[in-house]
Amino acid sequence: MGEAKQDTTPFHRIRWLAVVGGFLDGVRLEFGPGLNCIIGARGTGKTTALEFIRYALGAMPDDRDACKRIEALVSRNLDFGRVEVGIQTKDGLTYVVSRPANEDPVVLADDGAPTEITLKAGGFFAADIFSQNEVESIADCPLSQLELIDTFDAGNIAELDVQIKHV
């Protein structure tokens, strides 16, 4: 039997999450490439970890009420501390995104030196982050499912949309 071919498509990835100060001071979670799963009992910080990552990366949901809920959770748990997320771009470059509560994220070099890079453009590093409720609502709505699937090949789909409009 032949060996299975390994996918070498480049992708963005979250390497780790660290909390400095606040309720979870000193927590550091390491993530492997590919799918990671956080499992734990109720009240152990699973949702807080997810929302810290989402908050740090500025990957907030479109729903204003959901944003307010996340910002309140971050404020309660982070206090005057900050959340840091180690990232790796699809080009293999590594950075740290640091964000205190109620401030914009800052992209640092791996050694902590400031950079001029911003997350606002979206092309530098992108992450799709969904809470349990968001995953359930996507599963309930075929249009949401299609929108999610389309994000996997957005470049080619945009090109096809241009061709369709031209025809």
Backbone as a printed PyTorch tensor [residue, N CA C, xyz], in Angstrom:
tensor([[[  0.8320,  -1.1830,   0.0000],
         [  0.0000,   0.0000,   0.0000],
         [  0.8760,   1.2450,   0.0000]],

        [[  0.4390,   2.2420,  -0.7260],
         [  1.1760,   3.4910,  -0.7810],
         [  0.9280,   4.3500,   0.4520]],

        [[  1.8380,   5.2590,   0.6990],
         [  1.6850,   6.1650,   1.8320],
         [  0.6390,   7.2400,   1.5190]],

        [[ -0.0550,   7.6700,   2.5490],
         [ -1.0350,   8.7450,   2.3730],
         [ -0.2950,  10.0440,   2.0980]],

        [[ -0.7960,  10.7910,   1.1470],
         [ -0.1830,  12.0730,   0.8020],
         [ -0.5640,  13.1110,   1.8560]],

        [[  0.4310,  13.8000,   2.3840],
         [  0.1890,  14.8110,   3.4060],
         [ -0.0810,  16.1560,   2.7430]],

        [[ -1.1250,  16.8560,   3.2150],
         [ -1.4790,  18.1700,   2.6800],
         [ -0.4390,  19.1940,   3.1270]],

        [[  0.1500,  19.8900,   2.1690],
         [  1.1600,  20.8940,   2.4950],
         [  0.6770,  22.3060,   2.1720]],

        [[ -0.6450,  22.4700,   2.0510],
         [ -1.2010,  23.7870,   1.7810],
         [ -0.8700,  24.7110,   2.9440]],

        [[ -0.3050,  25.8890,   2.6650],
         [  0.0260,  26.8000,   3.7660],
         [ -1.2470,  27.3490,   4.4170]],

        [[ -1.1890,  27.5640,   5.7220],
         [ -2.3340,  28.0940,   6.4420],
         [ -1.8560,  28.9100,   7.6340]],

        [[ -2.7110,  29.8300,   8.0690],
         [ -2.4550,  30.5750,   9.2950],
         [ -2.7220,  29.6340,  10.4670]],

        [[ -2.0200,  29.8630,  11.5790],
         [ -2.3120,  29.0410,  12.7430],
         [ -2.0460,  29.7850,  14.0400]],

        [[ -2.8280,  29.4390,  15.0310],
         [ -2.6410,  29.9730,  16.3790],
         [ -1.7290,  28.9970,  17.1050]],

        [[ -0.6040,  29.4950,  17.5970],
         [  0.3870,  28.6230,  18.2530],
         [  0.1310,  28.4740,  19.7410]],

        [[ -0.2320,  29.5770,  20.3880],
         [ -0.4490,  29.5380,  21.8340],
         [ -1.2620,  30.7340,  22.3030]],

        [[ -1.7890,  30.6310,  23.5080],
         [ -2.5220,  31.6880,  24.1910],
         [ -1.9130,  31.8390,  25.5680]],

        [[ -1.6450,  33.0750,  25.9690],
         [ -1.1380,  33.3340,  27.3150],
         [ -1.9020,  34.4990,  27.9230]],

        [[ -2.1170,  34.4220,  29.2350],
         [ -2.8000,  35.4870,  29.9610],
         [ -1.8180,  36.0740,  30.9610]],

        [[ -1.6800,  37.4010,  30.9200],
         [ -0.7830,  38.1060,  31.8320],
         [ -1.6430,  39.0280,  32.6840]],

        [[ -1.7760,  38.7060,  33.9620],
         [ -2.6200,  39.4870,  34.8700],
         [ -4.0560,  38.9980,  34.8370]],

        [[ -4.8620,  39.5790,  35.6750],
         [ -6.2720,  39.2180,  35.7060],
         [ -6.5340,  37.8920,  36.3800]],

        [[ -7.7450,  37.3940,  36.2250],
         [ -8.2110,  36.1920,  36.9040],
         [ -7.4190,  34.9490,  36.4980]],

        [[ -7.0120,  34.8520,  35.2520],
         [ -6.3050,  33.6650,  34.7570],
         [ -4.8050,  33.9090,  34.5810]],

        [[ -4.2490,  34.8070,  35.3690],
         [ -2.8330,  35.1590,  35.2670],
         [ -1.9490,  33.9100,  35.2370]],

        [[ -1.0490,  33.8640,  34.2620],
         [ -0.0970,  32.7700,  34.1560],
         [ -0.5620,  31.5970,  33.3090]],

        [[ -1.8140,  31.6070,  32.8820],
         [ -2.3020,  30.5140,  32.0440],
         [ -1.6320,  30.5990,  30.6740]],

        [[ -1.1900,  29.4540,  30.1870],
         [ -0.6060,  29.3700,  28.8430],
         [ -1.0720,  28.0560,  28.2190]],

        [[ -1.7140,  28.1630,  27.0700],
         [ -2.1880,  26.9980,  26.3370],
         [ -1.4260,  26.9110,  25.0250]],

        [[ -0.8400,  25.7540,  24.7520],
         [ -0.1200,  25.5130,  23.5040],
         [ -1.0530,  24.7820,  22.5410]],

        [[ -1.0410,  25.1780,  21.2660],
         [ -1.8810,  24.5380,  20.2550],
         [ -1.0060,  23.9120,  19.1810]],

        [[ -1.3880,  22.7390,  18.7400],
         [ -0.6790,  22.0620,  17.6670],
         [ -1.2290,  22.4930,  16.3210]],

        [[ -0.5170,  22.1790,  15.2470],
         [ -1.0630,  22.4620,  13.9210],
         [ -2.3030,  21.5950,  13.6980]],

        [[ -3.2460,  22.0950,  12.9370],
         [ -4.4650,  21.3390,  12.6840],
         [ -5.5220,  21.6270,  13.7400]],

        [[ -6.4430,  20.6980,  13.8790],
         [ -7.5710,  20.8560,  14.7770],
         [ -7.1430,  20.6770,  16.2260]],

        [[ -7.5650,  21.6000,  17.0750],
         [ -7.3350,  21.5100,  18.5130],
         [ -8.6870,  21.5370,  19.1970]],

        [[ -8.7760,  20.8610,  20.3090],
         [-10.0430,  20.7780,  21.0320],
         [ -9.7670,  21.0590,  22.5060]],

        [[-10.5460,  21.9590,  23.0830],
         [-10.4240,  22.2540,  24.5060],
         [-11.5910,  21.5740,  25.2050]],

        [[-11.2760,  20.6660,  26.1180],
         [-12.2910,  19.8960,  26.8210],
         [-12.1130,  20.1330,  28.3200]],

        [[-13.2130,  20.3330,  29.0030],
         [-13.1430,  20.5010,  30.4480],
         [-14.5310,  20.6370,  31.0340]],

        [[-14.5930,  20.5610,  32.3290],
         [-15.8720,  20.6880,  33.0390],
         [-16.3880,  22.1190,  32.9450]],

        [[-17.6550,  22.2840,  33.2640],
         [-18.2810,  23.6000,  33.2770],
         [-17.5140,  24.5210,  34.2340]],

        [[-17.2530,  25.7500,  33.7700],
         [-16.5880,  26.7290,  34.6220],
         [-15.0790,  26.6510,  34.6550]],

        [[-14.4690,  25.8630,  33.7580],
         [-13.0080,  25.7220,  33.7740],
         [-12.2860,  26.6920,  32.8540]],

        [[-13.0420,  27.5140,  32.0920],
         [-12.4120,  28.5470,  31.2820],
         [-12.3520,  28.2710,  29.7890]],

        [[-13.0480,  27.2620,  29.3140],
         [-13.0180,  26.9410,  27.8790],
         [-13.5270,  28.1160,  27.0450]],

        [[-14.6900,  28.6200,  27.3880],
         [-15.2670,  29.7440,  26.6480],
         [-14.4040,  30.9820,  26.7980]],

        [[-13.8860,  31.2180,  27.9920],
         [-13.0290,  32.3860,  28.2190],
         [-11.7910,  32.3100,  27.3420]],

        [[-11.1660,  31.1370,  27.2390],
         [ -9.9750,  30.9800,  26.3830],
         [-10.3230,  31.2950,  24.9290]],

        [[-11.4280,  30.7390,  24.4450],
         [-11.8580,  30.9880,  23.0650],
         [-12.1090,  32.4730,  22.8360]],

        [[-12.8380,  33.0930,  23.7610],
         [-13.1760,  34.5090,  23.5790],
         [-11.9490,  35.4080,  23.7480]],

        [[-10.9790,  35.0110,  24.5640],
         [ -9.7200,  35.7630,  24.6510],
         [ -9.0100,  35.7600,  23.3010]],

        [[ -8.9600,  34.6000,  22.6430],
         [ -8.3110,  34.5140,  21.3330],
         [ -9.0480,  35.3930,  20.3320]],

        [[-10.3660,  35.2680,  20.3150],
         [-11.1760,  36.0580,  19.3880],
         [-10.9660,  37.5470,  19.6400]],

        [[-10.9750,  37.9520,  20.9000],
         [-10.8020,  39.3570,  21.2630],
         [ -9.4120,  39.8590,  20.8460]],

        [[ -8.3770,  39.0900,  21.1700],
         [ -7.0040,  39.5070,  20.8510],
         [ -6.8210,  39.7030,  19.3550]],

        [[ -7.4010,  38.8100,  18.5610],
         [ -7.2190,  38.8730,  17.1090],
         [ -8.2020,  39.8100,  16.4270]],

        [[ -9.1090,  40.4100,  17.1970],
         [-10.0950,  41.3130,  16.6100],
         [-11.0700,  40.5710,  15.7080]],

        [[-11.2960,  39.2880,  15.9920],
         [-12.1820,  38.4570,  15.1740],
         [-13.5710,  38.3910,  15.8030]],

        [[-14.0950,  39.5490,  16.1290],
         [-15.3750,  39.6250,  16.8230],
         [-16.5280,  39.3340,  15.8580]],

        [[-17.6300,  38.7820,  16.3870],
         [-18.7850,  38.4900,  15.5320],
         [-19.4760,  39.7740,  15.0780]],

        [[-20.2880,  39.6590,  14.0370],
         [-21.0290,  40.8120,  13.5230],
         [-22.1490,  41.2460,  14.4660]],

        [[-22.6810,  40.3210,  15.2300],
         [-23.7920,  40.5750,  16.1510],
         [-23.3270,  41.4910,  17.2920]],

        [[-23.9290,  42.6830,  17.3840],
         [-23.5230,  43.6820,  18.3920],
         [-23.7140,  43.1740,  19.8220]],

        [[-24.8230,  42.4440,  20.0630],
         [-25.0650,  41.9020,  21.4030],
         [-23.9920,  40.8850,  21.7770]],

        [[-23.5940,  40.0560,  20.8160],
         [-22.5380,  39.0740,  21.0620],
         [-21.2150,  39.7850,  21.3650]],

        [[-20.9320,  40.8700,  20.6470],
         [-19.7090,  41.6380,  20.9010],
         [-19.7040,  42.1940,  22.3260]],

        [[-20.8290,  42.7560,  22.7380],
         [-20.9210,  43.3020,  24.0980],
         [-20.7100,  42.2110,  25.1450]],

        [[-21.2790,  41.0300,  24.9010],
         [-21.1210,  39.9130,  25.8350],
         [-19.6510,  39.5010,  25.9390]],

        [[-18.9750,  39.4220,  24.7960],
         [-17.5630,  39.0320,  24.7820],
         [-16.7030,  40.0910,  25.4690]],

        [[-16.9480,  41.3560,  25.1540],
         [-16.1790,  42.4370,  25.7760],
         [-16.3660,  42.4530,  27.2880]],

        [[-17.5830,  42.1720,  27.7700],
         [-17.8320,  42.1080,  29.2110],
         [-17.0800,  40.9360,  29.8360]],

        [[-17.0860,  39.7780,  29.1700],
         [-16.3660,  38.6110,  29.6690],
         [-14.8680,  38.8990,  29.7490]],

        [[-14.3320,  39.5140,  28.7000],
         [-12.9060,  39.8510,  28.6770],
         [-12.5750,  40.8320,  29.7960]],

        [[-13.3810,  41.8670,  29.9430],
         [-13.1440,  42.8800,  30.9720],
         [-13.1740,  42.2710,  32.3770]],

        [[-14.1500,  41.4060,  32.6340],
         [-14.2750,  40.7580,  33.9530],
         [-13.0760,  39.8780,  34.2670]],

        [[-12.6180,  39.1230,  33.2810],
         [-11.5610,  38.1410,  33.5270],
         [-10.1570,  38.6820,  33.3410]],

        [[-10.0110,  39.7280,  32.5460],
         [ -8.6760,  40.2550,  32.2530],
         [ -8.2930,  41.3770,  33.1910]],

        [[ -9.2940,  42.1300,  33.6570],
         [ -9.0640,  43.2430,  34.5640],
         [ -8.0460,  44.1910,  33.9310]],

        [[ -6.8870,  44.3950,  34.5570],
         [ -5.8800,  45.3000,  33.9980],
         [ -4.7460,  44.5270,  33.3250]],

        [[ -4.9520,  43.2420,  33.0640],
         [ -3.9480,  42.4150,  32.4130],
         [ -4.0680,  42.4970,  30.9000]],

        [[ -3.4890,  41.5150,  30.2330],
         [ -3.5570,  41.4670,  28.7690],
         [ -3.5510,  40.0020,  28.3240]],

        [[ -4.0480,  39.7920,  27.1460],
         [ -4.0190,  38.4780,  26.5340],
         [ -3.0010,  38.5310,  25.3920]],

        [[ -2.2300,  37.4650,  25.2550],
         [ -1.2460,  37.3660,  24.1830],
         [ -1.5060,  36.0920,  23.4040]],

        [[ -1.4250,  36.1960,  22.0790],
         [ -1.6530,  35.0460,  21.2110],
         [ -0.4760,  34.9320,  20.2560]],

        [[  0.1730,  33.7840,  20.2840],
         [  1.2490,  33.5070,  19.3330],
         [  0.6390,  33.0210,  18.0310]],

        [[  1.0150,  33.6400,  16.9340],
         [  0.4600,  33.2690,  15.6350],
         [  1.5800,  32.9250,  14.6530]],

        [[  1.2070,  32.1710,  13.6450],
         [  2.1160,  31.8780,  12.5360],
         [  1.3400,  32.1360,  11.2550]],

        [[  1.8810,  32.9690,  10.3810],
         [  1.2070,  33.2700,   9.1220],
         [  1.3530,  32.0860,   8.1740]],

        [[  0.5670,  32.1020,   7.1100],
         [  0.6490,  31.0140,   6.1230],
         [  2.0150,  30.9900,   5.4470]],

        [[  2.7860,  32.0830,   5.5810],
         [  4.1360,  32.1340,   5.0210],
         [  5.1920,  31.6420,   6.0100]],

        [[  4.7390,  31.2090,   7.2080],
         [  5.6600,  30.6710,   8.2040],
         [  6.2580,  31.7020,   9.1500]],

        [[  5.8490,  32.9690,   9.0440],
         [  6.3660,  34.0120,   9.9280],
         [  5.6280,  33.9760,  11.2590]],

        [[  6.3300,  34.1740,  12.3620],
         [  5.7170,  34.0950,  13.6840],
         [  5.7110,  35.4540,  14.3770]],

        [[  4.6080,  35.7260,  15.0530],
         [  4.4000,  36.9840,  15.7600],
         [  3.6300,  36.7220,  17.0420]],

        [[  3.5360,  37.7660,  17.8600],
         [  2.7200,  37.7440,  19.0640],
         [  1.7390,  38.9050,  18.9610]],

        [[  0.4610,  38.6100,  19.1590],
         [ -0.5550,  39.6550,  19.2150],
         [ -0.8670,  39.8700,  20.6860]],

        [[ -0.7120,  41.1080,  21.1430],
         [ -0.9370,  41.4440,  22.5430],
         [ -2.0680,  42.4560,  22.6330]],

        [[ -3.0160,  42.1990,  23.5510],
         [ -4.1380,  43.1170,  23.6660],
         [ -4.6570,  43.2020,  25.1020]],

        [[ -4.5350,  44.3880,  25.7010],
         [ -5.1850,  44.6080,  27.0040],
         [ -6.6770,  44.8760,  26.7830]],

        [[ -7.4490,  44.7810,  27.8410],
         [ -8.8790,  45.0870,  27.7520],
         [ -9.0560,  46.5420,  27.3330]],

        [[-10.0270,  46.7980,  26.4790],
         [-10.4050,  48.1410,  26.0350],
         [ -9.3290,  48.8720,  25.2440]],

        [[ -8.4170,  48.1310,  24.6290],
         [ -7.4040,  48.7340,  23.7630],
         [ -7.3210,  47.9300,  22.4640]],

        [[ -6.6870,  48.5080,  21.4580],
         [ -6.5120,  47.8120,  20.1910],
         [ -5.3920,  46.7850,  20.3090]],

        [[ -5.4400,  45.7320,  19.4900],
         [ -4.3510,  44.7540,  19.5050],
         [ -3.0730,  45.3350,  18.9050]],

        [[ -1.9470,  44.8570,  19.3980],
         [ -0.6310,  45.2580,  18.9060],
         [  0.0870,  44.0040,  18.4350]],

        [[  0.6840,  44.0610,  17.2500],
         [  1.4250,  42.9260,  16.7160],
         [  2.9060,  43.1360,  17.0240]],

        [[  3.4780,  42.1560,  17.7100],
         [  4.8830,  42.2080,  18.1170],
         [  5.6610,  41.1110,  17.3910]],

        [[  6.9550,  41.3360,  17.2300],
         [  7.8220,  40.2660,  16.7380],
         [  7.8830,  39.1920,  17.8200]],

        [[  8.3410,  38.0160,  17.4800],
         [  8.4110,  36.9260,  18.4590],
         [  9.2390,  37.2910,  19.6870]],

        [[ 10.2080,  38.1950,  19.5240],
         [ 11.0480,  38.6050,  20.6510],
         [ 10.4200,  39.7420,  21.4620]],

        [[  9.1930,  40.1490,  21.1100],
         [  8.5000,  41.2070,  21.8490],
         [  8.6930,  42.6030,  21.2940]],

        [[  9.5000,  42.7520,  20.2550],
         [  9.7310,  44.0730,  19.6610],
         [  8.4870,  44.5200,  18.8770]],

        [[  8.1120,  45.7830,  18.9870],
         [  6.9370,  46.2810,  18.2560],
         [  7.1510,  46.2170,  16.7400]],

        [[  6.0570,  46.0460,  16.0070],
         [  6.0990,  46.0660,  14.5460],
         [  5.1110,  47.1240,  14.0640]],

        [[  5.1410,  47.3910,  12.7810],
         [  4.1860,  48.3160,  12.1650],
         [  2.9640,  47.5690,  11.6270]],

        [[  2.9220,  46.2800,  11.8320],
         [  1.8600,  45.4370,  11.2780],
         [  0.5570,  45.6630,  12.0510]],

        [[ -0.5450,  45.6580,  11.3140],
         [ -1.8580,  45.7640,  11.9270],
         [ -2.7320,  44.6010,  11.4730]],

        [[ -3.6580,  44.2030,  12.3120],
         [ -4.5750,  43.1200,  11.9710],
         [ -5.7920,  43.6210,  11.2010]],

        [[ -5.9710,  44.9280,  11.1210],
         [ -7.1950,  45.4950,  10.5540],
         [ -7.4030,  45.1730,   9.0860]],

        [[ -6.3530,  45.0180,   8.3130],
         [ -6.5020,  44.7630,   6.8780],
         [ -7.0940,  43.3830,   6.6030]],

        [[ -6.8350,  42.4000,   7.4760],
         [ -7.3990,  41.0730,   7.3140],
         [ -6.5680,  40.1210,   6.4760]],

        [[ -5.6850,  40.6080,   5.6190],
         [ -4.8830,  39.7300,   4.7760],
         [ -3.6620,  39.1770,   5.4820]],

        [[ -3.1740,  39.8820,   6.4850],
         [ -1.9720,  39.4750,   7.2010],
         [ -2.1960,  38.1720,   7.9700]],

        [[ -3.2860,  38.1070,   8.7160],
         [ -3.6260,  36.9170,   9.4960],
         [ -5.1270,  36.8740,   9.6740]],

        [[ -5.7180,  35.7660,   9.3280],
         [ -7.1710,  35.6320,   9.4570],
         [ -7.5040,  34.3670,  10.2320]],

        [[ -8.4790,  34.4780,  11.1000],
         [ -8.9530,  33.3210,  11.8520],
         [-10.4700,  33.3930,  11.9420]],

        [[-11.1070,  32.2820,  11.6890],
         [-12.5540,  32.1800,  11.8800],
         [-12.7760,  31.4900,  13.2140]],

        [[-13.4290,  32.1950,  14.1260],
         [-13.6410,  31.6670,  15.4700],
         [-15.1370,  31.6900,  15.7510]],

        [[-15.6670,  30.5450,  16.1770],
         [-17.1000,  30.4190,  16.4120],
         [-17.3550,  29.8340,  17.7930]],

        [[-18.2790,  30.4360,  18.5190],
         [-18.6990,  29.8700,  19.7960],
         [-19.6320,  28.6950,  19.5280]],

        [[-19.9670,  27.9540,  20.5780],
         [-20.8790,  26.8230,  20.4320],
         [-22.2090,  27.2740,  19.8310]],

        [[-22.7600,  28.3790,  20.3130],
         [-24.0410,  28.8660,  19.7940],
         [-23.9420,  29.2480,  18.3210]],

        [[-22.8120,  29.8320,  17.9270],
         [-22.6260,  30.2110,  16.5270],
         [-22.5350,  28.9740,  15.6340]],

        [[-21.8720,  27.9380,  16.0980],
         [-21.7710,  26.7000,  15.3300],
         [-23.1700,  26.1020,  15.1430]],

        [[-23.9620,  26.1210,  16.2080],
         [-25.3250,  25.5900,  16.1110],
         [-26.1720,  26.3990,  15.1400]],

        [[-26.0240,  27.7260,  15.1520],
         [-26.8310,  28.5410,  14.2330],
         [-26.3960,  28.3360,  12.7820]],

        [[-25.1070,  28.0940,  12.5420],
         [-24.6360,  27.7800,  11.1850],
         [-25.2420,  26.4480,  10.7310]],

        [[-25.2800,  25.4820,  11.6320],
         [-25.8400,  24.1730,  11.2910],
         [-27.3310,  24.2630,  10.9590]],

        [[-28.0250,  25.2310,  11.5280],
         [-29.4670,  25.3900,  11.3100],
         [-29.8230,  26.1970,  10.0630]],

        [[-28.8360,  26.8390,   9.4280],
         [-29.1400,  27.7490,   8.3260],
         [-28.3120,  27.4020,   7.0840]],

        [[-28.9580,  26.8860,   6.0340],
         [-28.2150,  26.5140,   4.8220],
         [-27.4090,  27.6760,   4.2160]],

        [[-27.9450,  28.9050,   4.2500],
         [-27.2120,  30.0430,   3.7030],
         [-25.9260,  30.2850,   4.4950]],

        [[-25.9910,  30.1560,   5.8140],
         [-24.7890,  30.3020,   6.6430],
         [-23.7750,  29.2140,   6.3310]],

        [[-24.2460,  28.0200,   6.0560],
         [-23.3530,  26.9200,   5.6940],
         [-22.6170,  27.2370,   4.3960]],

        [[-23.3510,  27.7480,   3.4020],
         [-22.7250,  28.1070,   2.1290],
         [-21.7050,  29.2300,   2.3040]],

        [[-22.0540,  30.2370,   3.1050],
         [-21.1160,  31.3400,   3.3500],
         [-19.8310,  30.8270,   3.9850]],

        [[-19.9550,  29.9140,   4.9380],
         [-18.7780,  29.3490,   5.5930],
         [-17.9350,  28.5530,   4.6020]],

        [[-18.5720,  27.7150,   3.8110],
         [-17.8490,  26.9140,   2.8180],
         [-17.1340,  27.8220,   1.8170]],

        [[-17.7760,  28.9090,   1.4180],
         [-17.1680,  29.8380,   0.4630],
         [-15.8930,  30.4760,   0.9930]],

        [[-15.7410,  30.6040,   2.3110],
         [-14.5240,  31.2140,   2.8610],
         [-13.2890,  30.3550,   2.6300]],

        [[-13.4790,  29.0650,   2.3450],
         [-12.3380,  28.1790,   2.1530],
         [-11.6190,  28.4260,   0.8310]],

        [[-12.2810,  29.0470,  -0.1210],
         [-11.6490,  29.3370,  -1.4140],
         [-12.1230,  30.7010,  -1.9200]],

        [[-12.0320,  31.6960,  -1.0430],
         [-12.5700,  33.0290,  -1.3310],
         [-11.9670,  33.6480,  -2.5910]],

        [[-10.6780,  33.4490,  -2.8240],
         [-10.0210,  34.0420,  -3.9960],
         [-10.6120,  33.5390,  -5.3020]],

        [[-10.7320,  32.2380,  -5.4360],
         [-11.3030,  31.6690,  -6.6660],
         [-12.7750,  32.0280,  -6.8230]],

        [[-13.5100,  32.0730,  -5.7290],
         [-14.9320,  32.4300,  -5.7960],
         [-15.0910,  33.8830,  -6.2280]],

        [[-14.2520,  34.7670,  -5.7120],
         [-14.3070,  36.1740,  -6.1290],
         [-14.0120,  36.2920,  -7.6220]],

        [[-13.0450,  35.5280,  -8.1050],
         [-12.7130,  35.5390,  -9.5360],
         [-13.8950,  35.0280, -10.3750]],

        [[-14.5370,  33.9710,  -9.9140],
         [-15.7100,  33.4440, -10.6180],
         [-16.8620,  34.4500, -10.6200]],

        [[-17.0460,  35.1630,  -9.4990],
         [-18.0890,  36.1920,  -9.4330],
         [-17.8530,  37.2830, -10.4730]],

        [[-16.5900,  37.6650, -10.6620],
         [-16.2540,  38.6680, -11.6740],
         [-16.5900,  38.1380, -13.0700]],

        [[-16.2310,  36.8870, -13.3220],
         [-16.5260,  36.2840, -14.6300],
         [-18.0250,  36.1950, -14.8720]],

        [[-18.7910,  35.8590, -13.8490],
         [-20.2510,  35.7630, -13.9700],
         [-20.8370,  37.1330, -14.3000]],

        [[-20.3720,  38.1570, -13.6000],
         [-20.8730,  39.5110, -13.8700],
         [-20.5080,  39.9560, -15.2810]],

        [[-19.3500,  39.5660, -15.7600],
         [-18.9180,  39.9360, -17.1100],
         [-19.8060,  39.2850, -18.1600]],

        [[-20.1890,  38.0410, -17.9430],
         [-21.0470,  37.3150, -18.8850],
         [-22.4160,  37.9120, -18.8550]]])
